[in-house]
Amino acid sequence: MTVTVLAIIEPDTRPAAPLAKVMNERIERFAKELQNQHLKGLETVEPLYDDLVVYISYNSKYSVRWKVMNDVPGHIETVVAEQCAKLGYIKWKTSAFGVVDKNDRKL
């Protein structure tokens, strides 16, 4: 299975310039760590030609949130959820981008 974790940097949640640079570098580092360390074991899950795409980003309160972006078996999403929970990441609350969640800004 090919595992890809993408850091999503949204213009709506950008803080002031000096902080934005630090936050952007941080979320990109988190994406690499999630992909290369915490989800590395999923690369050997059959079928090997399947893909797992996970987005991570900040919410309006600068908590890290995650979302599996493609169809994967339930046990794979459970593994992602467990690893993200261990890291203190929260699940992305909406099912589509561009949808306004009452607890968050435009996603």
Biopython code that builds the backbone (N, CA, C, O; Angstrom):
import numpy as np
from Bio.PDB.StructureBuilder import StructureBuilder

atoms = [
    (1, "MET", "N", (0.850, -1.167, 0.000)),
    (1, "MET", "CA", (0.000, 0.000, 0.000)),
    (1, "MET", "C", (0.897, 1.232, 0.000)),
    (1, "MET", "O", (1.857, 1.320, 0.766)),
    (2, "THR", "N", (0.574, 2.158, -0.854)),
    (2, "THR", "CA", (1.310, 3.415, -0.898)),
    (2, "THR", "C", (0.661, 4.383, 0.087)),
    (2, "THR", "O", (-0.533, 4.666, -0.004)),
    (3, "VAL", "N", (1.457, 4.888, 1.028)),
    (3, "VAL", "CA", (0.954, 5.799, 2.053)),
    (3, "VAL", "C", (1.459, 7.206, 1.739)),
    (3, "VAL", "O", (2.661, 7.428, 1.588)),
    (4, "THR", "N", (0.518, 8.156, 1.643)),
    (4, "THR", "CA", (0.862, 9.551, 1.390)),
    (4, "THR", "C", (0.146, 10.415, 2.411)),
    (4, "THR", "O", (-1.074, 10.335, 2.555)),
    (5, "VAL", "N", (0.901, 11.236, 3.116)),
    (5, "VAL", "CA", (0.323, 12.189, 4.063)),
    (5, "VAL", "C", (0.673, 13.575, 3.563)),
    (5, "VAL", "O", (1.847, 13.908, 3.398)),
    (6, "LEU", "N", (-0.355, 14.388, 3.320)),
    (6, "LEU", "CA", (-0.160, 15.731, 2.790)),
    (6, "LEU", "C", (-0.529, 16.778, 3.825)),
    (6, "LEU", "O", (-1.579, 16.701, 4.463)),
    (7, "ALA", "N", (0.347, 17.752, 3.980)),
    (7, "ALA", "CA", (0.064, 18.891, 4.853)),
    (7, "ALA", "C", (-0.729, 19.906, 4.042)),
    (7, "ALA", "O", (-0.282, 20.344, 2.981)),
    (8, "ILE", "N", (-1.886, 20.276, 4.529)),
    (8, "ILE", "CA", (-2.731, 21.250, 3.861)),
    (8, "ILE", "C", (-2.588, 22.576, 4.596)),
    (8, "ILE", "O", (-2.882, 22.677, 5.787)),
    (9, "ILE", "N", (-2.132, 23.585, 3.872)),
    (9, "ILE", "CA", (-1.971, 24.919, 4.455)),
    (9, "ILE", "C", (-3.068, 25.801, 3.872)),
    (9, "ILE", "O", (-3.053, 26.147, 2.690)),
    (10, "GLU", "N", (-4.011, 26.153, 4.725)),
    (10, "GLU", "CA", (-5.169, 26.896, 4.276)),
    (10, "GLU", "C", (-4.990, 28.391, 4.513)),
    (10, "GLU", "O", (-4.536, 28.797, 5.583)),
    (11, "PRO", "N", (-5.338, 29.208, 3.533)),
    (11, "PRO", "CA", (-5.159, 30.653, 3.694)),
    (11, "PRO", "C", (-6.058, 31.258, 4.770)),
    (11, "PRO", "O", (-5.708, 32.288, 5.344)),
    (12, "ASP", "N", (-7.194, 30.653, 5.053)),
    (12, "ASP", "CA", (-8.124, 31.204, 6.051)),
    (12, "ASP", "C", (-7.595, 31.114, 7.474)),
    (12, "ASP", "O", (-7.984, 31.912, 8.328)),
    (13, "THR", "N", (-6.719, 30.160, 7.742)),
    (13, "THR", "CA", (-6.256, 29.959, 9.112)),
    (13, "THR", "C", (-4.817, 30.424, 9.316)),
    (13, "THR", "O", (-4.194, 30.075, 10.318)),
    (14, "ARG", "N", (-4.294, 31.190, 8.398)),
    (14, "ARG", "CA", (-2.910, 31.650, 8.519)),
    (14, "ARG", "C", (-2.786, 32.741, 9.577)),
    (14, "ARG", "O", (-3.523, 33.726, 9.554)),
    (15, "PRO", "N", (-1.855, 32.559, 10.497)),
    (15, "PRO", "CA", (-1.575, 33.600, 11.493)),
    (15, "PRO", "C", (-0.635, 34.653, 10.902)),
    (15, "PRO", "O", (-0.358, 34.631, 9.702)),
    (16, "ALA", "N", (-0.152, 35.558, 11.722)),
    (16, "ALA", "CA", (0.790, 36.586, 11.282)),
    (16, "ALA", "C", (2.026, 35.933, 10.663)),
    (16, "ALA", "O", (2.348, 34.786, 10.973)),
    (17, "ALA", "N", (2.711, 36.662, 9.793)),
    (17, "ALA", "CA", (3.808, 36.123, 8.982)),
    (17, "ALA", "C", (4.859, 35.322, 9.753)),
    (17, "ALA", "O", (5.151, 34.199, 9.342)),
    (18, "PRO", "N", (5.447, 35.827, 10.847)),
    (18, "PRO", "CA", (6.481, 35.030, 11.527)),
    (18, "PRO", "C", (5.941, 33.704, 12.083)),
    (18, "PRO", "O", (6.602, 32.669, 11.999)),
    (19, "LEU", "N", (4.747, 33.754, 12.642)),
    (19, "LEU", "CA", (4.149, 32.539, 13.177)),
    (19, "LEU", "C", (3.737, 31.592, 12.056)),
    (19, "LEU", "O", (3.846, 30.375, 12.204)),
    (20, "ALA", "N", (3.270, 32.133, 10.946)),
    (20, "ALA", "CA", (2.844, 31.302, 9.816)),
    (20, "ALA", "C", (3.980, 30.429, 9.318)),
    (20, "ALA", "O", (3.775, 29.253, 9.016)),
    (21, "LYS", "N", (5.177, 30.994, 9.228)),
    (21, "LYS", "CA", (6.324, 30.217, 8.762)),
    (21, "LYS", "C", (6.593, 29.042, 9.690)),
    (21, "LYS", "O", (6.798, 27.917, 9.234)),
    (22, "VAL", "N", (6.592, 29.302, 10.978)),
    (22, "VAL", "CA", (6.835, 28.248, 11.965)),
    (22, "VAL", "C", (5.735, 27.188, 11.901)),
    (22, "VAL", "O", (6.019, 25.990, 11.915)),
    (23, "MET", "N", (4.489, 27.630, 11.830)),
    (23, "MET", "CA", (3.358, 26.692, 11.804)),
    (23, "MET", "C", (3.370, 25.847, 10.530)),
    (23, "MET", "O", (3.088, 24.650, 10.579)),
    (24, "ASN", "N", (3.697, 26.464, 9.387)),
    (24, "ASN", "CA", (3.748, 25.723, 8.126)),
    (24, "ASN", "C", (4.859, 24.684, 8.149)),
    (24, "ASN", "O", (4.662, 23.555, 7.699)),
    (25, "GLU", "N", (6.018, 25.051, 8.667)),
    (25, "GLU", "CA", (7.113, 24.090, 8.775)),
    (25, "GLU", "C", (6.742, 22.952, 9.726)),
    (25, "GLU", "O", (7.082, 21.792, 9.493)),
    (26, "ARG", "N", (6.055, 23.299, 10.773)),
    (26, "ARG", "CA", (5.647, 22.308, 11.778)),
    (26, "ARG", "C", (4.658, 21.298, 11.192)),
    (26, "ARG", "O", (4.816, 20.094, 11.395)),
    (27, "ILE", "N", (3.641, 21.775, 10.469)),
    (27, "ILE", "CA", (2.633, 20.856, 9.918)),
    (27, "ILE", "C", (3.259, 19.974, 8.833)),
    (27, "ILE", "O", (2.882, 18.811, 8.690)),
    (28, "GLU", "N", (4.208, 20.517, 8.072)),
    (28, "GLU", "CA", (4.892, 19.702, 7.074)),
    (28, "GLU", "C", (5.755, 18.625, 7.747)),
    (28, "GLU", "O", (5.835, 17.498, 7.258)),
    (29, "ARG", "N", (6.394, 18.972, 8.859)),
    (29, "ARG", "CA", (7.186, 17.992, 9.619)),
    (29, "ARG", "C", (6.274, 16.903, 10.182)),
    (29, "ARG", "O", (6.613, 15.721, 10.139)),
    (30, "PHE", "N", (5.109, 17.309, 10.714)),
    (30, "PHE", "CA", (4.151, 16.336, 11.241)),
    (30, "PHE", "C", (3.698, 15.374, 10.149)),
    (30, "PHE", "O", (3.556, 14.176, 10.399)),
    (31, "ALA", "N", (3.471, 15.888, 8.938)),
    (31, "ALA", "CA", (3.044, 15.042, 7.820)),
    (31, "ALA", "C", (4.113, 14.009, 7.490)),
    (31, "ALA", "O", (3.802, 12.834, 7.291)),
    (32, "LYS", "N", (5.368, 14.439, 7.430)),
    (32, "LYS", "CA", (6.463, 13.511, 7.132)),
    (32, "LYS", "C", (6.601, 12.456, 8.222)),
    (32, "LYS", "O", (6.785, 11.275, 7.930)),
    (33, "GLU", "N", (6.512, 12.885, 9.483)),
    (33, "GLU", "CA", (6.637, 11.936, 10.590)),
    (33, "GLU", "C", (5.494, 10.925, 10.581)),
    (33, "GLU", "O", (5.717, 9.733, 10.794)),
    (34, "LEU", "N", (4.273, 11.396, 10.335)),
    (34, "LEU", "CA", (3.123, 10.495, 10.302)),
    (34, "LEU", "C", (3.310, 9.463, 9.196)),
    (34, "LEU", "O", (3.061, 8.276, 9.410)),
    (35, "GLN", "N", (3.743, 9.900, 8.023)),
    (35, "GLN", "CA", (3.926, 9.002, 6.888)),
    (35, "GLN", "C", (5.098, 8.053, 7.093)),
    (35, "GLN", "O", (4.960, 6.845, 6.896)),
    (36, "ASN", "N", (6.238, 8.584, 7.483)),
    (36, "ASN", "CA", (7.469, 7.785, 7.513)),
    (36, "ASN", "C", (7.711, 7.006, 8.789)),
    (36, "ASN", "O", (8.517, 6.075, 8.802)),
    (37, "GLN", "N", (7.030, 7.369, 9.862)),
    (37, "GLN", "CA", (7.247, 6.662, 11.121)),
    (37, "GLN", "C", (5.998, 5.934, 11.593)),
    (37, "GLN", "O", (6.026, 4.720, 11.793)),
    (38, "HIS", "N", (4.924, 6.652, 11.769)),
    (38, "HIS", "CA", (3.736, 6.104, 12.411)),
    (38, "HIS", "C", (2.880, 5.232, 11.491)),
    (38, "HIS", "O", (2.220, 4.306, 11.963)),
    (39, "LEU", "N", (2.882, 5.513, 10.190)),
    (39, "LEU", "CA", (2.072, 4.720, 9.257)),
    (39, "LEU", "C", (2.935, 3.856, 8.343)),
    (39, "LEU", "O", (2.425, 3.269, 7.388)),
    (40, "LYS", "N", (4.201, 3.774, 8.616)),
    (40, "LYS", "CA", (5.154, 3.016, 7.790)),
    (40, "LYS", "C", (4.731, 1.553, 7.645)),
    (40, "LYS", "O", (4.892, 0.965, 6.575)),
    (41, "GLY", "N", (4.199, 0.970, 8.701)),
    (41, "GLY", "CA", (3.794, -0.433, 8.667)),
    (41, "GLY", "C", (2.688, -0.736, 7.671)),
    (41, "GLY", "O", (2.525, -1.886, 7.263)),
    (42, "LEU", "N", (1.925, 0.274, 7.274)),
    (42, "LEU", "CA", (0.844, 0.051, 6.312)),
    (42, "LEU", "C", (1.353, -0.169, 4.894)),
    (42, "LEU", "O", (0.596, -0.610, 4.028)),
    (43, "GLU", "N", (2.621, 0.131, 4.644)),
    (43, "GLU", "CA", (3.173, -0.051, 3.302)),
    (43, "GLU", "C", (3.246, -1.518, 2.897)),
    (43, "GLU", "O", (3.342, -1.828, 1.710)),
    (44, "THR", "N", (3.202, -2.414, 3.864)),
    (44, "THR", "CA", (3.285, -3.846, 3.558)),
    (44, "THR", "C", (1.921, -4.536, 3.588)),
    (44, "THR", "O", (1.838, -5.757, 3.453)),
    (45, "VAL", "N", (0.856, -3.757, 3.766)),
    (45, "VAL", "CA", (-0.494, -4.318, 3.797)),
    (45, "VAL", "C", (-0.942, -4.638, 2.381)),
    (45, "VAL", "O", (-0.760, -3.841, 1.461)),
    (46, "GLU", "N", (-1.524, -5.807, 2.221)),
    (46, "GLU", "CA", (-2.049, -6.228, 0.917)),
    (46, "GLU", "C", (-3.384, -5.563, 0.646)),
    (46, "GLU", "O", (-4.116, -5.320, 1.606)),
    (47, "PRO", "N", (-3.749, -5.256, -0.560)),
    (47, "PRO", "CA", (-2.923, -5.334, -1.761)),
    (47, "PRO", "C", (-1.939, -4.164, -1.812)),
    (47, "PRO", "O", (-2.268, -3.038, -1.439)),
    (48, "LEU", "N", (-0.751, -4.453, -2.273)),
    (48, "LEU", "CA", (0.324, -3.466, -2.278)),
    (48, "LEU", "C", (0.076, -2.309, -3.242)),
    (48, "LEU", "O", (0.692, -1.252, -3.104)),
    (49, "TYR", "N", (-0.810, -2.492, -4.208)),
    (49, "TYR", "CA", (-1.070, -1.443, -5.206)),
    (49, "TYR", "C", (-2.109, -0.422, -4.729)),
    (49, "TYR", "O", (-2.330, 0.579, -5.410)),
    (50, "ASP", "N", (-2.745, -0.647, -3.590)),
    (50, "ASP", "CA", (-3.717, 0.313, -3.061)),
    (50, "ASP", "C", (-3.013, 1.545, -2.508)),
    (50, "ASP", "O", (-1.828, 1.513, -2.174)),
    (51, "ASP", "N", (-3.773, 2.627, -2.422)),
    (51, "ASP", "CA", (-3.238, 3.876, -1.891)),
    (51, "ASP", "C", (-3.979, 4.287, -0.634)),
    (51, "ASP", "O", (-5.164, 4.000, -0.470)),
    (52, "LEU", "N", (-3.266, 4.960, 0.245)),
    (52, "LEU", "CA", (-3.841, 5.611, 1.413)),
    (52, "LEU", "C", (-3.382, 7.055, 1.368)),
    (52, "LEU", "O", (-2.183, 7.333, 1.381)),
    (53, "VAL", "N", (-4.337, 7.976, 1.314)),
    (53, "VAL", "CA", (-4.024, 9.402, 1.293)),
    (53, "VAL", "C", (-4.652, 10.029, 2.529)),
    (53, "VAL", "O", (-5.861, 9.938, 2.743)),
    (54, "VAL", "N", (-3.805, 10.670, 3.343)),
    (54, "VAL", "CA", (-4.250, 11.330, 4.565)),
    (54, "VAL", "C", (-3.874, 12.798, 4.468)),
    (54, "VAL", "O", (-2.734, 13.142, 4.153)),
    (55, "TYR", "N", (-4.854, 13.666, 4.743)),
    (55, "TYR", "CA", (-4.580, 15.100, 4.826)),
    (55, "TYR", "C", (-4.474, 15.470, 6.292)),
    (55, "TYR", "O", (-5.241, 14.981, 7.121)),
    (56, "ILE", "N", (-3.514, 16.343, 6.612)),
    (56, "ILE", "CA", (-3.485, 16.936, 7.939)),
    (56, "ILE", "C", (-3.388, 18.442, 7.776)),
    (56, "ILE", "O", (-2.797, 18.950, 6.823)),
    (57, "SER", "N", (-3.982, 19.136, 8.729)),
    (57, "SER", "CA", (-4.030, 20.590, 8.680)),
    (57, "SER", "C", (-4.288, 21.098, 10.084)),
    (57, "SER", "O", (-4.417, 20.320, 11.029)),
    (58, "TYR", "N", (-4.362, 22.406, 10.207)),
    (58, "TYR", "CA", (-4.761, 23.024, 11.468)),
    (58, "TYR", "C", (-6.220, 23.405, 11.396)),
    (58, "TYR", "O", (-6.729, 23.736, 10.325)),
    (59, "ASN", "N", (-6.898, 23.361, 12.532)),
    (59, "ASN", "CA", (-8.237, 23.937, 12.585)),
    (59, "ASN", "C", (-8.094, 25.379, 13.045)),
    (59, "ASN", "O", (-6.973, 25.872, 13.173)),
    (60, "SER", "N", (-9.184, 26.054, 13.292)),
    (60, "SER", "CA", (-9.134, 27.468, 13.657)),
    (60, "SER", "C", (-8.466, 27.715, 15.005)),
    (60, "SER", "O", (-8.045, 28.835, 15.293)),
    (61, "LYS", "N", (-8.367, 26.675, 15.830)),
    (61, "LYS", "CA", (-7.713, 26.808, 17.135)),
    (61, "LYS", "C", (-6.293, 26.243, 17.102)),
    (61, "LYS", "O", (-5.675, 26.041, 18.148)),
    (62, "TYR", "N", (-5.782, 25.991, 15.903)),
    (62, "TYR", "CA", (-4.426, 25.486, 15.666)),
    (62, "TYR", "C", (-4.174, 24.099, 16.227)),
    (62, "TYR", "O", (-3.035, 23.744, 16.530)),
    (63, "SER", "N", (-5.236, 23.314, 16.366)),
    (63, "SER", "CA", (-5.064, 21.895, 16.681)),
    (63, "SER", "C", (-4.830, 21.175, 15.353)),
    (63, "SER", "O", (-5.352, 21.590, 14.318)),
    (64, "VAL", "N", (-4.059, 20.116, 15.383)),
    (64, "VAL", "CA", (-3.813, 19.349, 14.167)),
    (64, "VAL", "C", (-4.982, 18.402, 13.958)),
    (64, "VAL", "O", (-5.391, 17.688, 14.873)),
    (65, "ARG", "N", (-5.509, 18.406, 12.748)),
    (65, "ARG", "CA", (-6.624, 17.512, 12.406)),
    (65, "ARG", "C", (-6.227, 16.653, 11.219)),
    (65, "ARG", "O", (-5.329, 17.018, 10.460)),
    (66, "TRP", "N", (-6.880, 15.527, 11.054)),
    (66, "TRP", "CA", (-6.542, 14.587, 9.999)),
    (66, "TRP", "C", (-7.799, 14.061, 9.333)),
    (66, "TRP", "O", (-8.885, 14.085, 9.912)),
    (67, "LYS", "N", (-7.633, 13.582, 8.095)),
    (67, "LYS", "CA", (-8.747, 12.987, 7.358)),
    (67, "LYS", "C", (-8.184, 12.040, 6.308)),
    (67, "LYS", "O", (-7.268, 12.399, 5.567)),
    (68, "VAL", "N", (-8.732, 10.833, 6.247)),
    (68, "VAL", "CA", (-8.403, 9.902, 5.168)),
    (68, "VAL", "C", (-9.210, 10.349, 3.951)),
    (68, "VAL", "O", (-10.433, 10.469, 4.018)),
    (69, "MET", "N", (-8.518, 10.592, 2.846)),
    (69, "MET", "CA", (-9.164, 11.210, 1.686)),
    (69, "MET", "C", (-9.628, 10.233, 0.614)),
    (69, "MET", "O", (-10.283, 10.649, -0.341)),
    (70, "ASN", "N", (-9.317, 8.977, 0.737)),
    (70, "ASN", "CA", (-9.771, 8.021, -0.272)),
    (70, "ASN", "C", (-10.416, 6.814, 0.408)),
    (70, "ASN", "O", (-10.338, 6.650, 1.626)),
    (71, "ASP", "N", (-11.043, 5.989, -0.394)),
    (71, "ASP", "CA", (-11.703, 4.800, 0.144)),
    (71, "ASP", "C", (-10.651, 3.749, 0.505)),
    (71, "ASP", "O", (-9.877, 3.295, -0.339)),
    (72, "VAL", "N", (-10.651, 3.385, 1.773)),
    (72, "VAL", "CA", (-9.767, 2.332, 2.261)),
    (72, "VAL", "C", (-10.601, 1.419, 3.151)),
    (72, "VAL", "O", (-11.649, 1.829, 3.650)),
    (73, "PRO", "N", (-10.146, 0.188, 3.353)),
    (73, "PRO", "CA", (-10.876, -0.703, 4.258)),
    (73, "PRO", "C", (-10.958, -0.099, 5.670)),
    (73, "PRO", "O", (-10.096, 0.681, 6.073)),
    (74, "GLY", "N", (-11.982, -0.464, 6.390)),
    (74, "GLY", "CA", (-12.212, 0.062, 7.734)),
    (74, "GLY", "C", (-11.057, -0.170, 8.688)),
    (74, "GLY", "O", (-10.756, 0.692, 9.514)),
    (75, "HIS", "N", (-10.406, -1.316, 8.590)),
    (75, "HIS", "CA", (-9.295, -1.591, 9.507)),
    (75, "HIS", "C", (-8.105, -0.664, 9.251)),
    (75, "HIS", "O", (-7.350, -0.358, 10.174)),
    (76, "ILE", "N", (-7.936, -0.218, 8.013)),
    (76, "ILE", "CA", (-6.854, 0.724, 7.699)),
    (76, "ILE", "C", (-7.169, 2.082, 8.314)),
    (76, "ILE", "O", (-6.296, 2.710, 8.913)),
    (77, "GLU", "N", (-8.410, 2.537, 8.168)),
    (77, "GLU", "CA", (-8.792, 3.821, 8.768)),
    (77, "GLU", "C", (-8.692, 3.753, 10.291)),
    (77, "GLU", "O", (-8.363, 4.748, 10.937)),
    (78, "THR", "N", (-8.973, 2.592, 10.860)),
    (78, "THR", "CA", (-8.835, 2.416, 12.310)),
    (78, "THR", "C", (-7.378, 2.563, 12.739)),
    (78, "THR", "O", (-7.094, 3.188, 13.761)),
    (79, "VAL", "N", (-6.461, 1.999, 11.973)),
    (79, "VAL", "CA", (-5.034, 2.135, 12.286)),
    (79, "VAL", "C", (-4.628, 3.605, 12.227)),
    (79, "VAL", "O", (-3.923, 4.093, 13.110)),
    (80, "VAL", "N", (-5.071, 4.309, 11.186)),
    (80, "VAL", "CA", (-4.763, 5.743, 11.053)),
    (80, "VAL", "C", (-5.340, 6.506, 12.239)),
    (80, "VAL", "O", (-4.663, 7.353, 12.820)),
    (81, "ALA", "N", (-6.580, 6.212, 12.599)),
    (81, "ALA", "CA", (-7.228, 6.896, 13.726)),
    (81, "ALA", "C", (-6.473, 6.653, 15.023)),
    (81, "ALA", "O", (-6.293, 7.578, 15.814)),
    (82, "GLU", "N", (-6.031, 5.427, 15.250)),
    (82, "GLU", "CA", (-5.292, 5.108, 16.476)),
    (82, "GLU", "C", (-3.962, 5.852, 16.532)),
    (82, "GLU", "O", (-3.600, 6.407, 17.570)),
    (83, "GLN", "N", (-3.235, 5.865, 15.418)),
    (83, "GLN", "CA", (-1.946, 6.547, 15.387)),
    (83, "GLN", "C", (-2.108, 8.059, 15.572)),
    (83, "GLN", "O", (-1.336, 8.687, 16.297)),
    (84, "CYS", "N", (-3.108, 8.630, 14.917)),
    (84, "CYS", "CA", (-3.349, 10.064, 15.049)),
    (84, "CYS", "C", (-3.803, 10.422, 16.465)),
    (84, "CYS", "O", (-3.431, 11.472, 16.989)),
    (85, "ALA", "N", (-4.602, 9.557, 17.081)),
    (85, "ALA", "CA", (-5.043, 9.799, 18.460)),
    (85, "ALA", "C", (-3.856, 9.780, 19.416)),
    (85, "ALA", "O", (-3.787, 10.593, 20.338)),
    (86, "LYS", "N", (-2.918, 8.853, 19.200)),
    (86, "LYS", "CA", (-1.716, 8.797, 20.039)),
    (86, "LYS", "C", (-0.913, 10.085, 19.944)),
    (86, "LYS", "O", (-0.268, 10.498, 20.908)),
    (87, "LEU", "N", (-0.956, 10.723, 18.764)),
    (87, "LEU", "CA", (-0.214, 11.960, 18.546)),
    (87, "LEU", "C", (-0.997, 13.198, 18.989)),
    (87, "LEU", "O", (-0.475, 14.312, 18.958)),
    (88, "GLY", "N", (-2.243, 12.997, 19.398)),
    (88, "GLY", "CA", (-3.061, 14.120, 19.847)),
    (88, "GLY", "C", (-3.774, 14.847, 18.722)),
    (88, "GLY", "O", (-4.281, 15.951, 18.922)),
    (89, "TYR", "N", (-3.821, 14.239, 17.534)),
    (89, "TYR", "CA", (-4.508, 14.854, 16.403)),
    (89, "TYR", "C", (-6.002, 14.547, 16.504)),
    (89, "TYR", "O", (-6.395, 13.504, 17.026)),
    (90, "ILE", "N", (-6.821, 15.455, 16.005)),
    (90, "ILE", "CA", (-8.270, 15.253, 16.028)),
    (90, "ILE", "C", (-8.764, 14.938, 14.626)),
    (90, "ILE", "O", (-8.149, 15.332, 13.634)),
    (91, "LYS", "N", (-9.885, 14.221, 14.554)),
    (91, "LYS", "CA", (-10.448, 13.857, 13.259)),
    (91, "LYS", "C", (-11.099, 15.079, 12.621)),
    (91, "LYS", "O", (-11.777, 15.859, 13.290)),
    (92, "TRP", "N", (-10.885, 15.229, 11.335)),
    (92, "TRP", "CA", (-11.494, 16.298, 10.553)),
    (92, "TRP", "C", (-12.992, 16.049, 10.551)),
    (92, "TRP", "O", (-13.430, 14.957, 10.189)),
    (93, "LYS", "N", (-13.788, 17.032, 10.944)),
    (93, "LYS", "CA", (-15.200, 16.816, 11.240)),
    (93, "LYS", "C", (-16.132, 16.758, 10.046)),
    (93, "LYS", "O", (-17.202, 16.159, 10.156)),
    (94, "THR", "N", (-15.794, 17.335, 8.936)),
    (94, "THR", "CA", (-16.721, 17.341, 7.806)),
    (94, "THR", "C", (-16.302, 16.325, 6.760)),
    (94, "THR", "O", (-15.154, 15.881, 6.724)),
    (95, "SER", "N", (-17.244, 15.969, 5.921)),
    (95, "SER", "CA", (-16.955, 14.966, 4.904)),
    (95, "SER", "C", (-16.519, 15.577, 3.582)),
    (95, "SER", "O", (-16.079, 14.854, 2.688)),
    (96, "ALA", "N", (-16.631, 16.892, 3.439)),
    (96, "ALA", "CA", (-16.252, 17.533, 2.180)),
    (96, "ALA", "C", (-15.549, 18.858, 2.444)),
    (96, "ALA", "O", (-15.796, 19.523, 3.450)),
    (97, "PHE", "N", (-14.676, 19.223, 1.525)),
    (97, "PHE", "CA", (-14.004, 20.509, 1.638)),
    (97, "PHE", "C", (-14.945, 21.604, 1.152)),
    (97, "PHE", "O", (-15.811, 21.363, 0.311)),
    (98, "GLY", "N", (-14.768, 22.800, 1.683)),
    (98, "GLY", "CA", (-15.606, 23.919, 1.291)),
    (98, "GLY", "C", (-16.904, 23.975, 2.073)),
    (98, "GLY", "O", (-17.749, 24.833, 1.819)),
    (99, "VAL", "N", (-17.068, 23.059, 3.031)),
    (99, "VAL", "CA", (-18.264, 23.004, 3.851)),
    (99, "VAL", "C", (-17.975, 23.697, 5.173)),
    (99, "VAL", "O", (-16.930, 23.469, 5.783)),
    (100, "VAL", "N", (-18.882, 24.526, 5.608)),
    (100, "VAL", "CA", (-18.681, 25.236, 6.861)),
    (100, "VAL", "C", (-19.218, 24.403, 8.007)),
    (100, "VAL", "O", (-20.392, 24.034, 8.028)),
    (101, "ASP", "N", (-18.359, 24.116, 8.945)),
    (101, "ASP", "CA", (-18.719, 23.390, 10.148)),
    (101, "ASP", "C", (-19.001, 24.427, 11.235)),
    (101, "ASP", "O", (-18.251, 25.396, 11.358)),
    (102, "LYS", "N", (-20.043, 24.253, 12.011)),
    (102, "LYS", "CA", (-20.394, 25.250, 13.016)),
    (102, "LYS", "C", (-19.309, 25.417, 14.085)),
    (102, "LYS", "O", (-19.249, 26.458, 14.739)),
    (103, "ASN", "N", (-18.453, 24.409, 14.271)),
    (103, "ASN", "CA", (-17.385, 24.470, 15.262)),
    (103, "ASN", "C", (-16.045, 24.875, 14.654)),
    (103, "ASN", "O", (-15.043, 24.937, 15.366)),
    (104, "ASP", "N", (-16.010, 25.146, 13.377)),
    (104, "ASP", "CA", (-14.756, 25.417, 12.725)),
    (104, "ASP", "C", (-14.997, 26.417, 11.598)),
    (104, "ASP", "O", (-16.137, 26.739, 11.266)),
    (105, "ARG", "N", (-13.935, 26.885, 11.037)),
    (105, "ARG", "CA", (-14.039, 27.786, 9.896)),
    (105, "ARG", "C", (-14.302, 26.966, 8.639)),
    (105, "ARG", "O", (-14.480, 25.749, 8.694)),
    (106, "LYS", "N", (-14.321, 27.657, 7.513)),
    (106, "LYS", "CA", (-14.518, 26.985, 6.242)),
    (106, "LYS", "C", (-13.426, 25.943, 6.061)),
    (106, "LYS", "O", (-12.248, 26.240, 6.257)),
    (107, "LEU", "N", (-13.809, 24.717, 5.686)),
    (107, "LEU", "CA", (-12.841, 23.630, 5.549)),
    (107, "LEU", "C", (-12.465, 23.412, 4.103)),
    (107, "LEU", "O", (-11.658, 22.533, 3.801)),
]
sb = StructureBuilder()
sb.init_structure("model")
sb.init_model(0)
sb.init_chain("A")
sb.init_seg("    ")
for serial, (resi, resn, name, xyz) in enumerate(atoms, 1):
    if name == "N":
        sb.init_residue(resn, " ", resi, " ")
    sb.init_atom(name, np.array(xyz, "f"), 0.0, 1.0, " ", f" {name:<3s}", serial, name[0])
structure = sb.get_structure()
